[in-house]
Amino acid sequence: MPFVNEEHRQCPDSDIPGDRCYLHYREFMDMWKRSPRWTTIDEYAERIWPNPEIRAAALALLVFMDRHGNQYEARKCGENGDIL
């Protein structure tokens, strides 16, 4: 995860999944600080989805999930209880 401890931040180990994630997160945050715009997200996502139409659909799904799907899931969790 991006929130690794200080020792791993200073000396990330590319064999550890959380450290690899941290390195990508750090790079993305550096890009974001230089240019906090939607195009920055699109530029970074191009590494994962090189096809612009697939990338646009994937990013739209992520925004939709954040704005609508997570609210629905939270409501259903309140109605039905959490899955443990």
Secondary structure, 3 states (H helix, E strand, C coil): CCCCCHHHHHCCCCCCHHHHHHHHHHHHHHHHHHCCCHHHHHHHHCCCCCCHHHHHHHHHHHHHHHHHHHHHHHHHHHHHCCCC
